[in-house]
Amino acid sequence: MRAILVDDEQLALKQLKQIFERDIDGVEIVETCSDPYKVLEIATKHLPDAIFLDIRMPEIDGLKLGEQIQTRLPDVEIVFVTAYDRYAVQAFDLHALDYIMKPVQTDRLRRTIERLQGRFKKRKANHIHGVQTPFIYCFNQIRYQLPGVEPQTIKWRTSKAQELFAYLLHYRGRTIDRSTIIELLWPNLEVSRASQQLYTTIYHIRQTLKRIGLETISISSGDLESGYKLIIGNARVDVDEWENRLKQLGVPHLEHIKEHERIFKQFDGNYFGEYDYLWAEHERERLRLLWLIQARNLGRLYIEHGMAEKAIQVYRIVQQLLPDVEETYFTLMKLYKAVGDIGGVEEQSWLLSSRMDREWN
């Protein structure tokens, strides 16, 4: 098992590492970190099994950092280590595996490691037997998949319930103020009526998740009903896994070409592509750009190695999903010319001319 230790106090960090090295078997400390702003970068680089995270740190507290880690790396287990016991409820609300008090006692740490190892054994057994955790799809349309079942769309009672779930899923792990939600979904209603609509819609979402078997996904209320937060538990999200794997692979190279092709094809539609949600446009564009960069790099790799037909396949998929990228048409003209397909060159010229005529008259 691989772990990262995080604490802004160097002495506490050193002592915890010494306990692991001296008394705990089966755990490799891949890195320690005293700068909370570097934790996400380090975690993305190493992809540890667990992160032992201090709560009280300057400028950013461990609870907020834990939310960010869960959003970016949902498979990483988080163990909070702190001198204060008043954060226990919030810690377990984040689905942290454990909560250890300072000064850390060896026996207490061993019990935590046993829990971690037990969870990893269960995951491995589930993988062997074909059992997976719930999976949420965000590319193209919102769907869900339970173990042993094909992906399915969610039948919502109202369009507001669908959009609110999508909005909370977009900001999963973060509390969204009631006022922000009301302004988004019911801007023209009086506050009292809008609040009632919000309560009713939250109720319908919870009932829908329960009905379709996604009990591990929950909506928690903030203090004094100040807001709502979607907690996905052990569910996985296609966007998170796709982006994490894309970053791990880096620039395409022939050694892992099959994996690069798989990741390229997983992008089968824009983020929430079937829904015209303006609030999702920034993330939609960011993911489109990540995929387009990967597509260009993959196409260049094929061209450099004389695999023009493969490159054509890549750029045709880009053209299908992102028809506004004019560069694709010119690249395909050159590729078709290289393989002697004059008809392909003429087709791309006609497609580009027709698009420009429609857009620019």
C-alpha positions as CSV (number, residue, x, y, z in Angstrom):
1,M,0.0,0.0,0.0
2,R,1.3,3.4,-1.0
3,A,0.6,6.5,1.1
4,I,1.3,10.3,1.3
5,L,1.6,12.1,4.6
6,V,0.4,15.8,4.9
7,D,1.0,18.2,7.8
8,D,2.2,21.8,7.8
9,E,4.3,21.1,11.0
10,Q,7.6,19.5,10.0
11,L,8.1,17.9,13.4
12,A,4.7,16.2,13.4
13,L,5.3,15.1,9.8
14,K,8.7,13.6,10.7
15,Q,7.3,11.8,13.8
16,L,4.4,10.2,11.8
17,K,6.8,9.0,9.1
18,Q,9.1,7.5,11.8
19,I,6.2,5.5,13.2
20,F,5.4,4.1,9.8
21,E,9.0,3.2,9.1
22,R,9.6,1.7,12.5
23,D,6.4,0.0,13.5
24,I,4.1,-0.4,10.5
25,D,4.6,-3.1,7.9
26,G,3.2,-3.1,4.3
27,V,3.0,0.7,3.8
28,E,5.3,2.6,1.5
29,I,5.4,6.4,2.2
30,V,5.9,7.7,-1.3
31,E,6.2,11.3,-0.2
32,T,5.6,13.7,2.7
33,C,4.2,17.2,2.2
34,S,4.1,20.3,4.4
35,D,2.6,22.7,1.8
36,P,-1.1,22.1,1.4
37,Y,-1.2,23.8,-2.0
38,K,1.1,21.1,-3.4
39,V,-0.9,18.1,-2.2
40,L,-3.2,17.8,-5.3
41,E,-0.2,17.9,-7.6
42,I,1.7,15.3,-5.6
43,A,-1.3,13.1,-5.2
44,T,-2.0,13.2,-9.0
45,K,1.6,12.4,-9.7
46,H,1.9,9.4,-7.3
47,L,-1.8,8.2,-7.2
48,P,-1.4,6.8,-3.7
49,D,-3.8,4.4,-2.0
50,A,-4.2,6.6,1.0
51,I,-3.5,10.1,2.2
52,F,-3.0,10.9,5.9
53,L,-4.1,14.5,6.1
54,D,-3.9,17.1,8.9
55,I,-7.0,19.2,9.4
56,R,-5.7,22.4,11.0
57,M,-3.3,24.0,8.4
58,P,-2.8,27.7,7.5
59,E,-4.8,29.3,4.8
60,I,-6.5,26.0,3.7
61,D,-8.0,23.5,6.1
62,G,-7.7,19.8,5.6
63,L,-11.5,19.3,5.3
64,K,-11.6,21.5,2.2
65,L,-8.5,19.9,0.9
66,G,-10.1,16.5,1.5
67,E,-13.1,17.5,-0.7
68,Q,-10.7,18.6,-3.5
69,I,-8.8,15.3,-3.3
70,Q,-12.0,13.3,-3.4
71,T,-13.2,15.2,-6.4
72,R,-9.9,14.8,-8.3
73,L,-9.0,11.2,-7.1
74,P,-12.2,9.4,-5.9
75,D,-10.4,6.1,-5.3
76,V,-7.9,7.5,-2.8
77,E,-8.7,6.8,0.9
78,I,-8.4,9.8,3.3
79,V,-7.4,9.4,6.9
80,F,-7.6,12.7,8.9
81,V,-4.9,13.2,11.6
82,T,-5.6,16.1,14.0
83,A,-5.2,17.4,17.6
84,Y,-8.9,18.5,17.7
85,D,-11.8,16.1,18.1
86,R,-14.5,18.6,17.1
87,Y,-14.0,17.9,13.4
88,A,-15.0,14.3,13.5
89,V,-18.5,14.7,12.2
90,Q,-17.4,16.8,9.2
91,A,-14.6,14.3,8.5
92,F,-16.9,11.3,8.3
93,D,-19.4,13.4,6.2
94,L,-16.6,13.4,3.6
95,H,-16.5,9.6,3.8
96,A,-13.0,9.6,5.3
97,L,-11.9,6.1,6.2
98,D,-10.7,7.1,9.7
99,Y,-10.0,10.0,12.1
100,I,-6.9,9.8,14.3
101,M,-6.0,12.0,17.2
102,K,-2.6,13.5,17.8
103,P,-0.2,12.5,19.2
104,V,-0.6,9.4,17.0
105,Q,-0.3,6.1,18.9
106,T,1.2,3.1,17.1
107,D,-1.6,0.7,18.1
108,R,-4.3,3.1,16.9
109,L,-2.4,3.6,13.6
110,R,-2.2,-0.2,13.2
111,R,-6.0,-0.5,13.5
112,T,-6.4,2.2,10.8
113,I,-4.0,0.3,8.5
114,E,-5.9,-2.9,9.1
115,R,-9.1,-1.1,8.0
116,L,-7.3,0.2,4.9
117,Q,-6.0,-3.3,4.0
118,G,-9.4,-4.8,4.5
119,R,-11.0,-2.3,2.2
120,F,-8.3,-2.9,-0.5
121,K,-8.8,-6.7,-0.2
122,K,-12.5,-6.2,-0.7
123,R,-11.9,-4.0,-3.8
124,K,-9.6,-6.7,-5.2
125,A,-12.1,-9.4,-4.6
126,N,-14.8,-7.4,-6.2
127,H,-12.6,-6.8,-9.2
128,I,-11.9,-10.5,-9.6
129,H,-15.6,-11.4,-9.4
130,G,-16.6,-8.6,-11.8
131,V,-18.2,-6.5,-9.2
132,Q,-17.7,-2.7,-9.5
133,T,-18.8,0.4,-7.7
134,P,-21.6,2.5,-9.2
135,F,-20.5,4.5,-12.2
136,I,-21.9,7.9,-13.3
137,Y,-21.6,9.1,-16.9
138,C,-21.4,12.8,-17.7
139,F,-20.1,12.8,-21.2
140,N,-23.0,13.5,-23.6
141,Q,-25.8,12.7,-21.2
142,I,-26.2,11.8,-17.5
143,R,-26.4,8.0,-17.1
144,Y,-25.7,5.6,-14.3
145,Q,-24.4,2.0,-14.2
146,L,-24.8,-0.5,-11.4
147,P,-22.7,-3.7,-11.1
148,G,-23.7,-6.3,-13.8
149,V,-26.1,-3.9,-15.5
150,E,-25.9,-1.9,-18.7
151,P,-25.7,1.9,-18.4
152,Q,-29.2,3.5,-18.0
153,T,-30.6,7.0,-18.2
154,I,-32.2,8.5,-15.1
155,K,-35.9,9.3,-15.3
156,W,-36.5,12.5,-13.4
157,R,-39.8,13.7,-12.2
158,T,-39.2,17.2,-13.4
159,S,-36.6,19.0,-15.6
160,K,-35.7,21.1,-12.5
161,A,-34.8,17.9,-10.6
162,Q,-32.6,16.8,-13.5
163,E,-30.8,20.2,-13.7
164,L,-30.3,20.5,-9.9
165,F,-28.8,17.0,-9.7
166,A,-26.5,17.8,-12.6
167,Y,-25.5,21.1,-10.9
168,L,-24.7,19.4,-7.6
169,L,-22.9,16.6,-9.5
170,H,-20.9,19.3,-11.3
171,Y,-19.9,20.7,-7.9
172,R,-19.8,17.4,-6.1
173,G,-18.2,17.5,-2.6
174,R,-18.8,21.3,-2.3
175,T,-21.7,23.0,-0.4
176,I,-23.7,25.2,-2.7
177,D,-25.7,28.1,-1.0
178,R,-29.5,27.9,-1.2
179,S,-29.5,31.4,-2.6
180,T,-27.2,30.4,-5.5
181,I,-29.5,27.5,-6.4
182,I,-32.7,29.5,-6.1
183,E,-31.2,32.3,-8.4
184,L,-30.2,29.6,-10.9
185,L,-33.5,27.6,-11.1
186,W,-36.2,29.9,-9.7
187,P,-35.0,33.5,-10.3
188,N,-38.6,34.9,-10.8
189,L,-40.3,33.4,-7.8
190,E,-40.6,34.9,-4.3
191,V,-38.1,33.6,-1.9
192,S,-40.7,31.7,0.1
193,R,-42.1,29.9,-2.9
194,A,-38.6,29.3,-4.4
195,S,-37.5,27.8,-1.1
196,Q,-40.4,25.4,-1.1
197,Q,-39.7,24.4,-4.7
198,L,-36.1,23.8,-3.7
199,Y,-37.0,21.6,-0.7
200,T,-39.5,19.6,-2.9
201,T,-36.9,19.1,-5.7
202,I,-34.2,17.9,-3.2
203,Y,-36.8,15.4,-1.9
204,H,-37.5,14.1,-5.4
205,I,-33.8,13.8,-6.2
206,R,-33.2,11.8,-3.0
207,Q,-36.2,9.5,-3.8
208,T,-35.0,9.0,-7.3
209,L,-31.5,8.0,-6.2
210,K,-33.0,5.6,-3.7
211,R,-35.4,4.1,-6.3
212,I,-32.7,3.4,-8.9
213,G,-30.2,1.9,-6.4
214,L,-27.8,4.7,-5.9
215,E,-28.1,4.9,-2.2
216,T,-24.3,5.5,-1.8
217,I,-24.9,9.0,-3.4
218,S,-26.4,11.4,-0.9
219,I,-27.3,15.1,-0.5
220,S,-26.2,16.6,2.7
221,S,-27.5,19.9,4.1
222,G,-25.2,22.6,5.4
223,D,-25.5,24.3,8.8
224,L,-28.9,25.7,9.4
225,E,-30.0,24.6,5.9
226,S,-27.6,27.1,4.4
227,G,-26.9,24.9,1.4
228,Y,-26.6,21.4,-0.2
229,K,-23.7,19.2,-1.1
230,L,-23.7,16.0,-3.2
231,I,-21.6,13.3,-1.8
232,I,-20.9,10.5,-4.3
233,G,-19.5,8.0,-1.8
234,N,-17.8,5.1,-3.6
235,A,-19.4,5.9,-6.9
236,R,-17.0,6.8,-9.8
237,V,-17.5,9.5,-12.4
238,D,-16.4,9.1,-16.0
239,V,-15.0,12.6,-16.3
240,D,-12.8,12.2,-13.3
241,E,-11.4,8.9,-14.4
242,W,-10.9,10.0,-18.0
243,E,-9.0,13.1,-17.0
244,N,-6.9,11.4,-14.4
245,R,-5.9,8.7,-16.9
246,L,-5.2,11.2,-19.6
247,K,-2.8,13.1,-17.3
248,Q,-1.1,9.9,-16.3
249,L,-0.4,8.9,-19.9
250,G,0.9,12.3,-21.0
251,V,2.0,12.8,-24.6
252,P,1.1,9.8,-26.8
253,H,3.9,7.4,-27.7
254,L,3.8,4.0,-29.4
255,E,4.7,2.1,-26.3
256,H,1.2,2.7,-24.8
257,I,-0.7,3.5,-28.1
258,K,-3.6,1.1,-27.3
259,E,-4.3,2.9,-24.0
260,H,-4.1,6.3,-25.7
261,E,-6.6,5.1,-28.3
262,R,-8.9,3.8,-25.6
263,I,-8.9,7.1,-23.7
264,F,-9.4,9.0,-27.0
265,K,-12.5,7.0,-27.9
266,Q,-14.0,7.3,-24.3
267,F,-14.8,11.0,-25.1
268,D,-18.0,10.2,-27.0
269,G,-19.8,13.5,-26.5
270,N,-19.4,16.9,-24.8
271,Y,-19.8,17.3,-21.0
272,F,-23.5,17.3,-20.3
273,G,-23.7,17.6,-24.1
274,E,-27.5,16.8,-24.4
275,Y,-28.4,19.5,-21.9
276,D,-28.1,23.2,-22.7
277,Y,-26.8,24.3,-19.3
278,L,-25.0,27.6,-19.6
279,W,-23.3,27.1,-16.1
280,A,-21.6,23.9,-17.5
281,E,-20.1,25.7,-20.6
282,H,-16.7,26.5,-19.0
283,E,-16.1,22.9,-18.0
284,R,-17.5,21.7,-21.3
285,E,-14.9,23.9,-23.1
286,R,-12.1,22.9,-20.8
287,L,-12.7,19.1,-21.4
288,R,-13.1,19.7,-25.1
289,L,-9.8,21.4,-25.3
290,L,-8.0,18.6,-23.3
291,W,-9.5,16.0,-25.7
292,L,-8.6,18.1,-28.8
293,I,-5.0,18.4,-27.6
294,Q,-4.8,14.7,-27.1
295,A,-6.3,14.1,-30.5
296,R,-3.8,16.4,-32.2
297,N,-0.9,14.7,-30.5
298,L,-2.2,11.2,-31.4
299,G,-2.7,12.3,-35.0
300,R,0.8,13.7,-35.2
301,L,2.2,10.5,-33.8
302,Y,0.5,8.5,-36.5
303,I,1.7,10.9,-39.2
304,E,5.3,10.8,-37.9
305,H,5.3,7.0,-38.2
306,G,3.7,6.9,-41.6
307,M,0.3,5.7,-40.4
308,A,-1.8,8.1,-42.5
309,E,-5.0,5.9,-42.4
310,K,-4.9,5.8,-38.6
311,A,-4.4,9.6,-38.5
312,I,-7.4,10.0,-40.9
313,Q,-9.6,8.0,-38.4
314,V,-8.6,10.3,-35.6
315,Y,-9.3,13.5,-37.4
316,R,-12.6,12.2,-38.8
317,I,-13.7,11.6,-35.2
318,V,-12.6,15.1,-34.2
319,Q,-14.6,16.5,-37.1
320,Q,-17.7,14.6,-36.1
321,L,-17.6,15.7,-32.5
322,L,-16.1,19.2,-33.0
323,P,-17.2,20.3,-36.5
324,D,-16.2,23.9,-35.8
325,V,-12.4,23.2,-35.7
326,E,-11.4,24.4,-39.2
327,E,-7.8,23.1,-38.8
328,T,-9.3,19.5,-39.0
329,Y,-10.5,20.0,-42.5
330,F,-7.1,21.2,-43.8
331,T,-5.3,18.4,-42.0
332,L,-7.6,15.8,-43.6
333,M,-7.1,17.4,-47.1
334,K,-3.4,16.9,-46.7
335,L,-3.8,13.3,-45.4
336,Y,-6.1,12.3,-48.1
337,K,-3.7,13.8,-50.7
338,A,-0.8,11.8,-49.1
339,V,-2.7,8.5,-49.6
340,G,-3.8,9.5,-53.1
341,D,-7.5,9.9,-52.3
342,I,-8.5,12.9,-54.4
343,G,-12.2,12.3,-53.6
344,G,-11.4,12.7,-49.9
345,V,-9.6,16.0,-50.6
346,E,-12.6,17.3,-52.6
347,E,-15.0,16.2,-49.9
348,Q,-13.2,18.0,-47.2
349,S,-12.9,21.1,-49.4
350,W,-16.7,21.0,-50.0
351,L,-17.5,20.5,-46.3
352,L,-15.4,23.4,-45.3
353,S,-16.7,25.7,-48.0
354,S,-20.3,24.8,-47.1
355,R,-19.7,25.5,-43.4
356,M,-18.2,28.8,-44.1
357,D,-21.0,29.7,-46.5
358,R,-23.6,28.9,-43.7
359,E,-21.7,30.8,-41.0
360,W,-20.4,33.8,-42.9
361,N,-22.8,34.0,-45.8
